[in-house]
C-alpha cells in the first residue's frame, strides 16, 4: 500500500560540507489508489481508507507536471504522494488531470495592451490564448517569476497564473508596456 519514510542525502558542491536532507514522504502505490469524484470534489481511496474530499497539488508545477502529486485531506493533512500520474489507469488519470488543470490554470500572454501602476498595484490588460484578460499584480518580487529562456510567470492577486513563454518574442509595444515589471 504505502512505502515507508525516505531518507535522501544530497551534495551540491563536492568541496562543501555534506548536507543531509531527511524527508518523511509516503509514496502511494498506484495499484492501491482509486480516484473518484464526490459532487464537485475529488475523492480518493488508498487501500481500505477513503478520503471523500481531497486536494491534489503538484510538488513541481512548472517543471514536472505529471510527477510528484501530493494529496491532502480537508484538514490539510498530507495523505501521500503519487510519483507519476501516468502510472494510473486512464479514467483515474483523466479525473486527476482535470482537477490539476483547474487548480493550476495558466493563460499564455500573447500581447500586452496596457500595464499601469496605481498605488503599488499593477493593472494589466492582456491578450491570452484564453481570450482578453485584465488582472492585478502586487508585490512584484513574489509574483513575477523569471525562468530560463526568457520565460516569465506572473501570479495575480487571486493566484491565477499568466505565462509569457519568451519575452523576447513579444511585439515591441507589448515589450515596452511590460518592461516596468519584468
C-alpha positions as CSV (number, residue, x, y, z in Angstrom):
1,X,0.0,0.0,0.0
2,X,2.5,2.7,1.1
3,X,6.2,2.7,1.2
4,X,7.9,4.0,4.4
5,X,9.9,7.1,5.1
6,X,12.5,8.1,2.5
7,X,15.9,9.5,3.5
8,X,17.8,11.3,0.8
9,X,21.4,12.6,1.0
10,X,22.3,15.5,-1.2
11,X,25.6,17.1,-2.0
12,X,25.5,20.3,-4.0
13,X,29.2,21.0,-4.1
14,X,31.9,18.3,-3.8
15,X,34.0,20.7,-1.8
16,X,31.2,21.9,0.5
17,X,30.4,20.1,3.8
18,X,27.9,17.3,3.5
19,X,24.3,18.3,3.6
20,X,21.7,15.7,4.6
21,X,18.0,16.1,4.0
22,X,15.6,13.8,5.8
23,X,12.2,13.6,4.2
24,X,9.3,11.7,5.5
25,X,7.3,11.1,2.3
26,X,4.7,8.4,1.9
27,X,4.6,7.4,-1.7
28,X,1.2,6.0,-2.7
29,X,1.1,2.7,-4.6
30,X,-0.9,3.4,-7.8
31,X,-2.4,-0.1,-7.7
32,X,-3.9,0.6,-4.3
33,X,-5.1,4.1,-5.2
34,X,-8.7,4.8,-6.5
35,X,-9.6,8.3,-7.6
36,X,-13.3,9.4,-7.9
37,X,-15.5,12.5,-7.9
38,X,-17.8,13.2,-5.0
39,X,-20.0,16.0,-6.2
40,X,-17.7,18.8,-7.3
41,X,-14.8,17.4,-5.1
42,X,-12.1,14.9,-5.8
43,X,-12.0,11.9,-3.5
44,X,-9.5,9.1,-3.2
45,X,-9.3,5.6,-1.6
46,X,-6.0,4.3,-0.5
47,X,-6.2,0.6,0.2
48,X,-9.2,0.4,2.5
49,X,-9.2,4.0,3.7
50,X,-11.4,6.6,1.9
51,X,-11.0,10.3,1.8
52,X,-14.2,11.9,0.4
53,X,-12.7,15.3,-0.2
54,X,-9.0,15.8,-1.1
55,X,-6.8,18.5,-2.7
56,X,-4.2,17.4,-5.2
57,X,-1.1,19.6,-5.5
58,X,1.9,19.4,-7.8
59,X,5.3,19.5,-6.0
60,X,6.9,20.9,-9.1
61,X,4.1,22.7,-11.0
62,X,6.3,24.3,-13.6
63,X,8.8,21.6,-14.4
64,X,7.3,18.2,-13.6
65,X,3.5,18.5,-14.1
66,X,2.9,14.7,-14.2
67,X,5.2,13.8,-11.3
68,X,5.1,14.1,-7.5
69,X,1.4,14.8,-6.9
70,X,0.6,15.2,-3.2
71,X,-2.9,14.6,-1.8
72,X,-4.2,16.5,1.3
73,X,-7.3,15.8,3.2
74,X,-9.8,18.6,4.1
75,X,-7.8,19.4,7.3
76,X,-4.7,20.0,5.2
77,X,-3.1,16.7,6.5
78,X,-0.8,15.1,3.9
79,X,-2.2,11.7,2.8
80,X,0.7,10.8,0.5
81,X,2.4,11.4,-2.8
82,X,1.9,9.8,-6.2
83,X,5.3,9.5,-8.0
84,X,3.8,9.7,-11.6
85,X,0.3,10.4,-12.7
86,X,0.9,8.3,-15.8
87,X,1.0,5.2,-13.6
88,X,-2.7,5.5,-13.0
89,X,-5.5,3.8,-15.1
90,X,-6.8,6.1,-17.8
91,X,-10.1,7.1,-16.1
92,X,-8.3,8.0,-12.8
93,X,-5.6,9.8,-14.6
94,X,-8.2,11.9,-16.5
95,X,-10.0,12.9,-13.3
96,X,-6.8,13.9,-11.7
97,X,-5.5,15.8,-14.7
98,X,-8.8,17.7,-15.0
99,X,-8.5,18.6,-11.3
100,X,-4.9,19.7,-11.6
101,X,-5.6,21.8,-14.8
102,X,-8.3,23.6,-12.9
103,X,-6.1,24.3,-9.9
104,X,-3.1,25.3,-12.0
105,X,-4.9,27.3,-14.7
106,X,-2.3,29.2,-16.7
107,X,-3.1,31.5,-19.6
108,X,-0.4,32.3,-22.1
109,X,0.1,36.0,-22.8
110,X,0.4,36.8,-26.5
111,X,0.1,40.6,-26.3
112,X,0.1,43.3,-23.6
113,X,-2.4,46.0,-24.3
114,X,-1.5,48.1,-21.2
115,X,0.3,47.9,-17.9
116,X,-0.4,50.7,-15.4
117,X,0.6,51.2,-11.8
118,X,-1.8,52.7,-9.2
119,X,-0.8,52.8,-5.5
120,X,1.8,50.0,-5.9
121,X,-0.6,47.6,-7.8
122,X,-0.1,47.0,-11.5
123,X,-3.1,46.6,-13.6
124,X,-2.5,44.6,-16.8
125,X,-4.8,44.3,-19.8
126,X,-3.6,41.4,-22.0
127,X,-4.5,39.1,-24.9
128,X,-4.0,35.4,-24.0
129,X,-4.7,32.1,-25.5
130,X,-7.9,32.1,-23.4
131,X,-9.0,35.5,-24.6
132,X,-8.6,39.0,-23.3
133,X,-7.9,39.3,-19.6
134,X,-7.4,42.1,-17.1
135,X,-5.6,41.3,-13.8
136,X,-3.7,42.9,-11.0
137,X,-0.2,42.3,-9.7
138,X,1.0,43.2,-6.2
139,X,4.4,42.6,-4.7
140,X,6.4,42.0,-7.9
141,X,9.2,40.3,-6.1
142,X,7.0,37.4,-5.1
143,X,4.6,37.4,-8.1
144,X,6.9,37.7,-11.1
145,X,8.9,34.5,-11.6
146,X,11.8,34.8,-14.1
147,X,12.7,31.4,-15.6
148,X,15.4,30.3,-18.1
149,X,15.0,31.1,-21.8
150,X,13.2,34.4,-21.2
151,X,10.1,32.7,-19.7
152,X,8.1,34.6,-17.1
153,X,5.2,33.5,-14.9
154,X,3.0,36.3,-13.4
155,X,0.7,35.4,-10.5
156,X,-2.2,37.8,-9.9
157,X,-3.8,38.8,-6.6
158,X,-6.2,35.9,-6.9
159,X,-3.5,33.3,-7.5
160,X,-4.1,32.9,-11.3
161,X,-1.0,32.4,-13.4
162,X,-0.2,34.1,-16.6
163,X,2.8,32.9,-18.7
164,X,5.0,34.7,-21.2
165,X,6.8,31.8,-23.0
166,X,9.6,34.0,-24.3
167,X,9.6,37.8,-23.5
168,X,11.9,38.5,-26.5
169,X,9.2,37.3,-28.9
170,X,6.6,39.9,-27.7
171,X,5.8,42.7,-30.1
172,X,7.7,46.0,-29.4
173,X,4.6,47.7,-27.9
174,X,3.9,44.8,-25.6
175,X,7.5,44.7,-24.5
176,X,7.6,48.4,-23.8
177,X,4.3,48.1,-21.8
178,X,5.5,45.2,-19.6
179,X,9.2,46.4,-19.2
180,X,8.4,48.1,-15.9
181,X,7.5,44.9,-14.2
182,X,10.0,42.4,-15.7
